[in-house]
Amino acid sequence: MDEIIFPYELNDGYYAKVKYFGDEFIEYSQRFNFKSDEESLEALCIGIYWYLYGTTALDLNSNIHQALANLAEYRRAFPEDKPFIDELRGKLLTKFLFRPYKKNNEKLTKENLDLLINFLEATGDYIDQIPHFRDFTHDLDDCIGLTKWFCKNSGKYLGEYTSSLEKYLENNGTAHLMEEDVIFYHGHELEYHLNMLGAEIMNRLYRDDYDKRPRKAILLPSCMNANNKRCRAKEERLGHVCTFCNPKCNVYKIAERYPNNEVYIISHESTAFKGARKQDKDELGIIGVTCVLNLISGGWKSKNLSIPPQCVLLEHIACKNHWLNEDIYGEINLDELNLKI
Ligand code: SF4
């Protein structure tokens, strides 16, 4: 097989590096008097999205926003209609929202934040983040101050993990045009770094609540199955459960290593926890394993459901749904999982 170029790839030093960066971020953000580290993270997300998407957001026609937001909502409610909804969304997203980065000179005002939220809503990719931005009340100038610092510093700590991103996107230049994941797939390096830092901050924020929960579940993406098509996992209320059909499978190894924990295979982040009942929400803490660009959405999705999360990253992307020509096995750092559990 040819050498695979990944948009991001971790190594053994990653978790120490992101911790240093997390410490620096928290120290720097203290000058803005945010009411919590969560508010600092919200401010940074707003600033980065404004920096990357502000120009397109200001241009977005309100009818197109509404149509795309409705389609995204419809897709979540009726997943069985995904094929034809996604085809339409792909065309509209590519035509109206997918633009090359253009410097944004406009001031971030409350009205402009509303337009940015409309853009994010239209993409369908930020649904679990949006409530945090709607409720944001801190001075918006501080989002920009924090973003400037982040843009200057994130590469120093995290640049080595995304050093192939440009080449990866160049090699796959027109890939995913007219597809519903066009915005997600072409994510900017800053979004990778934002999600890495976001996961680190969330791990700190939610650790105490997570520790108090009597049930700990590990949620694994389906790319960690040894063979997706032949997987014999059984469907249960909270996800698919491994039946130990193949000792080489990474899910098998994790399920065997943690017999006292629930382990679920989740086929798509949007369907995670769909079957959760009140008792689950009261008792569960989860360790979510996912690829980088889903980290903040996944963390806030879990938090919005009152289930405290911890995150562990896939070492690299692995599925052909979004990223590769062939599925390969998703892997994680098992020492990090052990620390989190
Ligand atoms: S070992 Fe478990 S997760 Fe892996 S393929 Fe078999 S049933 Fe699926």
Residues whose N, C-alpha, C, O or C-beta is under 5 A from the ligand:
A	BS01	SF4	N225 A226 N227 C231 R232 A233 C242 T243 F244 C245 N246 C249 V251 Y252
